[in-house]
Amino acid sequence: EGIEGRVAFKGPLKEVVYQYTGGLRAGMGYCGAANIKALQNATFVKITNAGIKESHAHDIAITREAPNYSR
């Protein structure tokens, strides 16, 4: 925010918007928000490093990583 610059071409905007809307829908699901107004009223809860580790997939042999998933 507050800067101007360029980034390398990442592909069609459609794919980027698709990823963003998927993330937004997932976040709304985590908050139990049925719409944007409900999401704006959501409360954030800080979790521990152990909680973060537990929330990721574990004890499974992942056969294919999701393109937008990081540990």
N, CA, C and O atoms as a Tinker XYZ file with bonds, in Angstrom:
   284  protein
     1  N      0.852000   -1.167000    0.000000    73     2
     2  CA     0.000000    0.000000    0.000000    64     1     3
     3  C      0.897000    1.229000    0.000000    63     2     4     5
     4  O      1.859000    1.311000    0.765000    81     3
     5  N      0.577000    2.167000   -0.853000    73     3     6
     6  CA     1.333000    3.398000   -0.891000    64     5     7
     7  C      2.551000    3.361000   -1.792000    63     6     8     9
     8  O      3.330000    4.315000   -1.798000    81     7
     9  N      2.744000    2.288000   -2.557000    73     7    10
    10  CA     3.870000    2.219000   -3.482000    64     9    11
    11  C      3.358000    1.935000   -4.886000    63    10    12    13
    12  O      2.219000    1.510000   -5.077000    81    11
    13  N      4.218000    2.178000   -5.855000    73    11    14
    14  CA     3.863000    1.902000   -7.239000    64    13    15
    15  C      4.964000    1.054000   -7.838000    63    14    16    17
    16  O      6.143000    1.321000   -7.602000    81    15
    17  N      4.609000    0.042000   -8.605000    73    15    18
    18  CA     5.618000   -0.813000   -9.208000    64    17    19
    19  C      5.011000   -1.748000  -10.228000    63    18    20    21
    20  O      3.827000   -1.657000  -10.553000    81    19
    21  N      5.845000   -2.654000  -10.730000    73    19    22
    22  CA     5.410000   -3.634000  -11.717000    64    21    23
    23  C      5.762000   -5.029000  -11.239000    63    22    24    25
    24  O      6.723000   -5.222000  -10.494000    81    23
    25  N      4.979000   -5.991000  -11.671000    73    23    26
    26  CA     5.279000   -7.399000  -11.413000    64    25    27
    27  C      5.257000   -8.131000  -12.746000    63    26    28    29
    28  O      4.635000   -7.681000  -13.708000    81    27
    29  N      5.942000   -9.257000  -12.787000    73    27    30
    30  CA     5.959000  -10.059000  -14.004000    64    29    31
    31  C      4.564000  -10.606000  -14.287000    63    30    32    33
    32  O      3.782000  -10.827000  -13.362000    81    31
    33  N      4.255000  -10.823000  -15.551000    73    31    34
    34  CA     2.967000  -11.375000  -15.963000    64    33    35
    35  C      2.768000  -12.742000  -15.324000    63    34    36    37
    36  O      3.642000  -13.604000  -15.415000    81    35
    37  N      1.632000  -12.944000  -14.682000    73    35    38
    38  CA     1.354000  -14.192000  -13.975000    64    37    39
    39  C      0.270000  -15.021000  -14.648000    63    38    40    41
    40  O     -0.124000  -16.063000  -14.126000    81    39
    41  N     -0.207000  -14.578000  -15.779000    73    39    42
    42  CA    -1.257000  -15.313000  -16.463000    64    41    43
    43  C     -2.542000  -14.513000  -16.503000    63    42    44    45
    44  O     -2.590000  -13.374000  -16.039000    81    43
    45  N     -3.578000  -15.109000  -17.056000    73    43    46
    46  CA    -4.860000  -14.407000  -17.175000    64    45    47
    47  C     -5.417000  -14.000000  -15.806000    63    46    48    49
    48  O     -5.286000  -14.732000  -14.825000    81    47
    49  N     -6.031000  -12.835000  -15.763000    73    47    50
    50  CA    -6.627000  -12.334000  -14.529000    64    49    51
    51  C     -7.676000  -13.294000  -13.989000    63    50    52    53
    52  O     -7.866000  -13.391000  -12.776000    81    51
    53  N     -8.352000  -13.997000  -14.876000    73    51    54
    54  CA    -9.399000  -14.941000  -14.473000    64    53    55
    55  C     -8.874000  -15.947000  -13.451000    63    54    56    57
    56  O     -9.565000  -16.258000  -12.481000    81    55
    57  N     -7.663000  -16.456000  -13.659000    73    55    58
    58  CA    -7.091000  -17.450000  -12.746000    64    57    59
    59  C     -6.780000  -16.842000  -11.381000    63    58    60    61
    60  O     -6.996000  -17.481000  -10.351000    81    59
    61  N     -6.275000  -15.614000  -11.370000    73    59    62
    62  CA    -5.958000  -14.935000  -10.109000    64    61    63
    63  C     -7.241000  -14.671000   -9.328000    63    62    64    65
    64  O     -7.304000  -14.930000   -8.126000    81    63
    65  N     -8.251000  -14.161000  -10.002000    73    63    66
    66  CA    -9.539000  -13.883000   -9.348000    64    65    67
    67  C    -10.153000  -15.177000   -8.826000    63    66    68    69
    68  O    -10.741000  -15.194000   -7.744000    81    67
    69  N    -10.020000  -16.250000   -9.582000    73    67    70
    70  CA   -10.535000  -17.551000   -9.151000    64    69    71
    71  C     -9.877000  -17.981000   -7.835000    63    70    72    73
    72  O    -10.559000  -18.457000   -6.928000    81    71
    73  N     -8.555000  -17.815000   -7.732000    73    71    74
    74  CA    -7.845000  -18.172000   -6.504000    64    73    75
    75  C     -8.289000  -17.276000   -5.341000    63    74    76    77
    76  O     -8.521000  -17.763000   -4.234000    81    75
    77  N     -8.406000  -15.971000   -5.593000    73    75    78
    78  CA    -8.823000  -15.046000   -4.538000    64    77    79
    79  C    -10.230000  -15.353000   -4.032000    63    78    80    81
    80  O    -10.475000  -15.357000   -2.826000    81    79
    81  N    -11.155000  -15.612000   -4.962000    73    79    82
    82  CA   -12.523000  -15.897000   -4.529000    64    81    83
    83  C    -12.593000  -17.223000   -3.779000    63    82    84    85
    84  O    -13.395000  -17.372000   -2.857000    81    83
    85  N    -11.763000  -18.182000   -4.166000    73    83    86
    86  CA   -11.712000  -19.442000   -3.419000    64    85    87
    87  C    -11.235000  -19.215000   -1.997000    63    86    88    89
    88  O    -11.784000  -19.788000   -1.056000    81    87
    89  N    -10.211000  -18.379000   -1.834000    73    87    90
    90  CA    -9.715000  -18.052000   -0.498000    64    89    91
    91  C    -10.738000  -17.289000    0.323000    63    90    92    93
    92  O    -10.895000  -17.534000    1.519000    81    91
    93  N    -11.431000  -16.366000   -0.323000    73    91    94
    94  CA   -12.469000  -15.599000    0.365000    64    93    95
    95  C    -13.599000  -16.510000    0.831000    63    94    96    97
    96  O    -14.078000  -16.388000    1.959000    81    95
    97  N    -14.021000  -17.416000   -0.035000    73    95    98
    98  CA   -15.087000  -18.356000    0.346000    64    97    99
    99  C    -14.646000  -19.254000    1.494000    63    98   100   101
   100  O    -15.424000  -19.530000    2.407000    81    99
   101  N    -13.398000  -19.710000    1.446000    73    99   102
   102  CA   -12.892000  -20.554000    2.532000    64   101   103
   103  C    -12.881000  -19.775000    3.844000    63   102   104   105
   104  O    -13.314000  -20.285000    4.877000    81   103
   105  N    -12.387000  -18.540000    3.800000    73   103   106
   106  CA   -12.361000  -17.706000    5.000000    64   105   107
   107  C    -13.746000  -17.442000    5.553000    63   106   108   109
   108  O    -13.952000  -17.447000    6.766000    81   107
   109  N    -14.698000  -17.210000    4.657000    73   107   110
   110  CA   -16.075000  -17.001000    5.097000    64   109   111
   111  C    -16.622000  -18.259000    5.752000    63   110   112   113
   112  O    -17.362000  -18.187000    6.734000    81   111
   113  N    -16.255000  -19.410000    5.206000    73   111   114
   114  CA   -16.693000  -20.674000    5.796000    64   113   115
   115  C    -16.116000  -20.876000    7.188000    63   114   116   117
   116  O    -16.814000  -21.329000    8.095000    81   115
   117  N    -14.826000  -20.537000    7.360000    73   115   118
   118  CA   -14.186000  -20.678000    8.674000    64   117   119
   119  C    -14.862000  -19.788000    9.709000    63   118   120   121
   120  O    -14.970000  -20.156000   10.878000    81   119
   121  N    -15.315000  -18.611000    9.273000    73   119   122
   122  CA   -15.957000  -17.659000   10.187000    64   121   123
   123  C    -17.444000  -17.909000   10.346000    63   122   124   125
   124  O    -18.080000  -17.330000   11.227000    81   123
   125  N    -18.003000  -18.761000    9.506000    73   123   126
   126  CA   -19.442000  -18.988000    9.541000    64   125   127
   127  C    -20.215000  -17.819000    8.957000    63   126   128   129
   128  O    -21.384000  -17.615000    9.284000    81   127
   129  N    -19.552000  -17.040000    8.080000    73   127   130
   130  CA   -20.179000  -15.857000    7.495000    64   129   131
   131  C    -20.906000  -16.228000    6.208000    63   130   132   133
   132  O    -20.317000  -16.805000    5.295000    81   131
   133  N    -22.180000  -15.895000    6.147000    73   131   134
   134  CA   -22.984000  -16.197000    4.961000    64   133   135
   135  C    -22.841000  -15.125000    3.889000    63   134   136   137
   136  O    -23.180000  -15.356000    2.729000    81   135
   137  N    -22.333000  -13.939000    4.280000    73   135   138
   138  CA   -22.182000  -12.851000    3.319000    64   137   139
   139  C    -21.048000  -11.929000    3.770000    63   138   140   141
   140  O    -20.480000  -12.112000    4.846000    81   139
   141  N    -20.725000  -10.940000    2.938000    73   139   142
   142  CA   -19.612000  -10.028000    3.229000    64   141   143
   143  C    -19.875000   -9.227000    4.500000    63   142   144   145
   144  O    -18.952000   -9.011000    5.285000    81   143
   145  N    -21.099000   -8.785000    4.720000    73   143   146
   146  CA   -21.432000   -8.012000    5.926000    64   145   147
   147  C    -21.139000   -8.836000    7.180000    63   146   148   149
   148  O    -20.572000   -8.318000    8.141000    81   147
   149  N    -21.517000  -10.103000    7.176000    73   147   150
   150  CA   -21.240000  -10.971000    8.327000    64   149   151
   151  C    -19.739000  -11.172000    8.490000    63   150   152   153
   152  O    -19.246000  -11.255000    9.614000    81   151
   153  N    -19.007000  -11.251000    7.380000    73   151   154
   154  CA   -17.553000  -11.411000    7.447000    64   153   155
   155  C    -16.902000  -10.179000    8.070000    63   154   156   157
   156  O    -15.935000  -10.302000    8.822000    81   155
   157  N    -17.422000   -9.002000    7.765000    73   155   158
   158  CA   -16.882000   -7.761000    8.325000    64   157   159
   159  C    -17.054000   -7.706000    9.838000    63   158   160   161
   160  O    -16.309000   -6.996000   10.514000    81   159
   161  N    -18.009000   -8.432000   10.374000    73   159   162
   162  CA   -18.257000   -8.448000   11.818000    64   161   163
   163  C    -17.595000   -9.629000   12.518000    63   162   164   165
   164  O    -17.816000   -9.848000   13.709000    81   163
   165  N    -16.785000  -10.394000   11.785000    73   163   166
   166  CA   -16.130000  -11.575000   12.365000    64   165   167
   167  C    -15.071000  -11.155000   13.380000    63   166   168   169
   168  O    -14.522000  -10.056000   13.305000    81   167
   169  N    -14.795000  -12.040000   14.321000    73   167   170
   170  CA   -13.769000  -11.820000   15.333000    64   169   171
   171  C    -12.600000  -12.753000   15.064000    63   170   172   173
   172  O    -12.794000  -13.944000   14.819000    81   171
   173  N    -11.387000  -12.215000   15.110000    73   171   174
   174  CA   -10.197000  -13.027000   14.896000    64   173   175
   175  C     -9.684000  -13.563000   16.221000    63   174   176   177
   176  O     -9.725000  -12.876000   17.242000    81   175
   177  N     -9.200000  -14.795000   16.192000    73   175   178
   178  CA    -8.647000  -15.438000   17.378000    64   177   179
   179  C     -7.222000  -15.852000   17.060000    63   178   180   181
   180  O     -6.978000  -16.523000   16.058000    81   179
   181  N     -6.282000  -15.458000   17.907000    73   179   182
   182  CA    -4.885000  -15.823000   17.705000    64   181   183
   183  C     -4.677000  -17.251000   18.198000    63   182   184   185
   184  O     -5.139000  -17.612000   19.280000    81   183
   185  N     -3.973000  -18.073000   17.392000    73   183   186
   186  CA    -3.688000  -19.441000   17.814000    64   185   187
   187  C     -2.181000  -19.627000   17.963000    63   186   188   189
   188  O     -1.392000  -18.859000   17.411000    81   187
   189  N     -1.796000  -20.643000   18.704000    73   187   190
   190  CA    -0.386000  -20.913000   18.964000    64   189   191
   191  C      0.264000  -21.593000   17.761000    63   190   192   193
   192  O     -0.425000  -22.040000   16.844000    81   191
   193  N      1.603000  -21.665000   17.773000    73   191   194
   194  CA     2.323000  -22.385000   16.723000    64   193   195
   195  C      1.896000  -23.847000   16.684000    63   194   196   197
   196  O      1.789000  -24.436000   15.609000    81   195
   197  N      1.654000  -24.430000   17.847000    73   195   198
   198  CA     1.197000  -25.823000   17.898000    64   197   199
   199  C     -0.170000  -25.952000   17.231000    63   198   200   201
   200  O     -0.437000  -26.938000   16.544000    81   199
   201  N     -1.022000  -24.974000   17.430000    73   199   202
   202  CA    -2.340000  -24.986000   16.797000    64   201   203
   203  C     -2.241000  -24.870000   15.288000    63   202   204   205
   204  O     -2.989000  -25.521000   14.558000    81   203
   205  N     -1.312000  -24.037000   14.817000    73   203   206
   206  CA    -1.096000  -23.903000   13.373000    64   205   207
   207  C     -0.622000  -25.222000   12.795000    63   206   208   209
   208  O     -1.112000  -25.666000   11.757000    81   207
   209  N      0.338000  -25.851000   13.471000    73   207   210
   210  CA     0.864000  -27.136000   12.990000    64   209   211
   211  C     -0.246000  -28.185000   12.954000    63   210   212   213
   212  O     -0.337000  -28.959000   12.002000    81   211
   213  N     -1.073000  -28.211000   13.970000    73   211   214
   214  CA    -2.151000  -29.201000   14.055000    64   213   215
   215  C     -3.222000  -28.950000   12.994000    63   214   216   217
   216  O     -3.870000  -29.889000   12.529000    81   215
   217  N     -3.409000  -27.688000   12.612000    73   215   218
   218  CA    -4.461000  -27.373000   11.644000    64   217   219
   219  C     -4.102000  -27.773000   10.217000    63   218   220   221
   220  O     -4.982000  -27.875000    9.363000    81   219
   221  N     -2.816000  -27.999000    9.951000    73   219   222
   222  CA    -2.402000  -28.454000    8.625000    64   221   223
   223  C     -2.519000  -29.975000    8.537000    63   222   224   225
   224  O     -2.583000  -30.673000    9.549000    81   223
   225  N     -2.544000  -30.459000    7.312000    73   223   226
   226  CA    -2.617000  -31.914000    7.105000    64   225   227
   227  C     -1.405000  -32.585000    7.750000    63   226   228   229
   228  O     -0.275000  -32.121000    7.603000    81   227
   229  N     -1.655000  -33.680000    8.463000    73   227   230
   230  CA    -0.559000  -34.407000    9.103000    64   229   231
   231  C     -0.907000  -35.883000    9.144000    63   230   232   233
   232  O     -2.067000  -36.268000    9.003000    81   231
   233  N      0.122000  -36.707000    9.340000    73   231   234
   234  CA    -0.046000  -38.165000    9.393000    64   233   235
   235  C     -0.689000  -38.709000    8.118000    63   234   236   237
   236  O     -1.509000  -39.625000    8.167000    81   235
   237  N     -0.310000  -38.138000    6.987000    73   235   238
   238  CA    -0.835000  -38.583000    5.699000    64   237   239
   239  C      0.254000  -38.397000    4.648000    63   238   240   241
   240  O      1.028000  -37.441000    4.712000    81   239
   241  N      0.312000  -39.297000    3.697000    73   239   242
   242  CA     1.256000  -39.166000    2.587000    64   241   243
   243  C      0.559000  -38.386000    1.479000    63   242   244   245
   244  O     -0.287000  -38.931000    0.770000    81   243
   245  N      0.909000  -37.118000    1.329000    73   243   246
   246  CA     0.281000  -36.270000    0.320000    64   245   247
   247  C      0.806000  -36.680000   -1.048000    63   246   248   249
   248  O      2.016000  -36.712000   -1.270000    81   247
   249  N     -0.099000  -36.990000   -1.960000    73   247   250
   250  CA     0.304000  -37.447000   -3.291000    64   249   251
   251  C      0.431000  -36.301000   -4.285000    63   250   252   253
   252  O      1.145000  -36.416000   -5.281000    81   251
   253  N     -0.258000  -35.199000   -4.018000    73   251   254
   254  CA    -0.156000  -34.041000   -4.903000    64   253   255
   255  C     -0.435000  -32.790000   -4.089000    63   254   256   257
   256  O     -1.518000  -32.640000   -3.522000    81   255
   257  N      0.540000  -31.893000   -4.030000    73   255   258
   258  CA     0.371000  -30.649000   -3.286000    64   257   259
   259  C     -0.589000  -29.724000   -4.026000    63   258   260   261
   260  O     -0.572000  -29.660000   -5.255000    81   259
   261  N     -1.414000  -29.020000   -3.287000    73   259   262
   262  CA    -2.273000  -27.999000   -3.873000    64   261   263
   263  C     -1.391000  -26.833000   -4.320000    63   262   264   265
   264  O     -0.383000  -26.555000   -3.669000    81   263
   265  N     -1.739000  -26.141000   -5.412000    73   263   266
   266  CA    -0.880000  -25.070000   -5.919000    64   265   267
   267  C     -0.775000  -23.871000   -4.980000    63   266   268   269
   268  O      0.185000  -23.106000   -5.073000    81   267
   269  N     -1.733000  -23.691000   -4.086000    73   267   270
   270  CA    -1.714000  -22.531000   -3.198000    64   269   271
   271  C     -1.602000  -22.946000   -1.728000    63   270   272   273
   272  O     -2.085000  -22.234000   -0.847000    81   271
   273  N     -0.974000  -24.079000   -1.460000    73   271   274
   274  CA    -0.868000  -24.592000   -0.090000    64   273   275
   275  C      0.585000  -24.578000    0.337000    63   274   276   277
   276  O      1.450000  -25.061000   -0.393000    81   275
   277  N      0.865000  -24.033000    1.505000    73   275   278
   278  CA     2.227000  -24.068000    2.037000    64   277   279
   279  C      2.172000  -24.428000    3.505000    63   278   280   281
   280  O      1.191000  -24.150000    4.196000    81   279
   281  N      3.222000  -25.040000    3.961000    73   279   282
   282  CA     3.269000  -25.459000    5.359000    64   281   283
   283  C      3.946000  -24.458000    6.232000    63   282   284
   284  O      4.064000  -24.670000    7.439000    81   283
